[in-house]
Amino acid sequence: MRERNESVFVDLVEVRAEQHPDLDVVTFEHLSLDGLATSDEVRTYSDLYENGLRIATALKGLGLCPGDRFALMMRNHPEFVETMVAASASGTVFVPVDPRTRADKLAYMLANSGSRGIICADYTLEEVTKARAMVPGVEWVLALETGEGPEAVDLGDVSGVESMRSVLEGPVPSTTARSAAPDDALQITYTSGTTGDPKGVVASNARFVGAGMLGLLFDYQSEERPYTGLSMTHSNALSVTLLPSLVLGLRAVMSRKFTKSKLWDVLRHYRCTTFSLVGGMATAIYSEPTRPGDGDNPVRMVVSGGMPAAIWEAFERRFGLRVLEFYGAVDGGGMAYKPIGQGPPGSIGKPIGTVDMRILDEDARECPPGVIGEICCRPNDGSPATVPYFRDPLASTHKVRDGWIRSGDMGHANADGWLFFDYRSGGGIRRNGDFISSGFVERVIAEHPQVDDVFVYGVPIPGGTPGEKDVVAAIVPVTETTFDAESVFGACHLALEPNFVPTYLQLVEEIPKTPSEKPQERLLLERFDAQAANVFTAAHG
């Protein structure tokens, strides 16, 4: 038998399938409104391994060779995980794509990665078909028939698309020739592209599997049951929930997507003990109406990437849990974490042992405590700082300056070395010379009974001082017809400093968010019009 190495993803799953073949390592929940789970998709280690081999055989049959790339575009389905196993088994590289991605951006990612094919869900086929027409190098499409949502289509109505269901109904291959080694590429994840074209970040099998060891850093216990509704096309769902569960033998629960109104029902039904929060999720959850039983749940800990300091302790008290905060970026910038009970609320923590992280100014000098600079990192073992952007050595070079990886995130440290994130470079709100803490504004507005969700950002002051911004609160109202803007402005005037009170309230149907639930400020800016009927000021609210 070929010697296996658990730093290769397929080998890890194969070994676990031998050790614990029937462990229900991941459940894709389908909890109905009446609390019944009638159609859950449960996968054991054996299921993941065997279906992974089936898909790997199909990939080889479609002409993929070791090192070739293909796109993977679907919500959180079991087949997403099985396809990752297949990529490792066949020595190929998968490129995760947010299933909401439109054709132009998808075409860019397909062309940039050199993807030869696409594995997708049926509800993405309209955009996939458009993108495929733009990229001649895409040779095939393998689609999963889900029948979910109005976008789902009959594969018989789309030419040149093969069925993934038929692949999974085939026999399990008795053997598969594996070409993957620990250092071989397994995944190319694209950045959000907020400062230019998205860039692909290459992850090897070893780096991919190594993310599962974060479960030890997060102090996951042997009976832990982690949950996420974040998309597996984003690194958080993989590194905080799925991979630690696969590596440590935990029983993960996943939803197709994050839904705040369903969150606590899912956590209670499946007895989940921890879940992941990032971006604007905490504020969205906190803005839900308070209920007497909020603290009656099995969750002991939230693994958070961006818990606002303004609601941190109130969030813990209300829901009867503790917050473990961590910070990291898929393309470098280091990793820090704040263990439960240590450090001040609002801090992203201190760097993990293998990384040196500091707050630096433009000249690579360390900023004094309390002074905002850029969050930068480098290995602390003397090895060079590198960022492996795919086919973009110039971007990789520019990401590192003076030996430090520049994250693009602005932050500060306190006198005890605890790090704080303040804002994304170019994205801070400065008003009358002061930087506005959007978290405090969001907390006040989120607690208003007429508000379902809120995100605070800045817009340039017309004819004003360069860099100065007016404060905008984008609000999803509970009921638009009865929304009272003056009541919200009144709450802000009572609870906030004058400089923090929003200039505008912008009513929206939803806060546009990335797969990691990070609000997309750019889209809100594009839709903002101070004279529009959905925008209120205190003067005429």
Secondary structure, DSSP 8 states (H G I E B T S, - for coil): -----TTSHHHHHHHHHHHSTT---EEE--B-TTS-B-S-EEE-HHHHHHHHHHHHHHHHHTT--TT-EEEEE-SS-HHHHHHHHHHHHHT-EEEE--TT--HHHHHHHHHHHTEEEEEEEGGGHHHHHHHHHH-TT--EEEEE----STT---GGGSTTEEEHHHHHTS---S-------TTSEEEEEE---TTSS--EEEEEHHHHHHGGGHHHHTT--TT--EEE-S-TTSHHIIIIIIHHHHHHT--EEE-SS--TTTHHHHHHHTT--EEEEETTHHHHHHTS---TTTT-SS--EEEEE---TTTHHHHHHHHT-EEEEEEE-TTSS-EEEE-TTSS-TT--BEE-TTEEEEEE-TTS-B--TT--EEEEEEETTS------BTT-HHHHHHHEETTEEEEEEEEEE-TT--EEEEEETT---EETTEE--HHHHHHHHHTSTTEEEEEEEEEE-TT--TTBEEEEEEEEES-GGG--HHHHHHHHHHHS-GGGS-SEEEE-SS--B-TT--B-HHHHHHH--TTSTTEE-TTT-
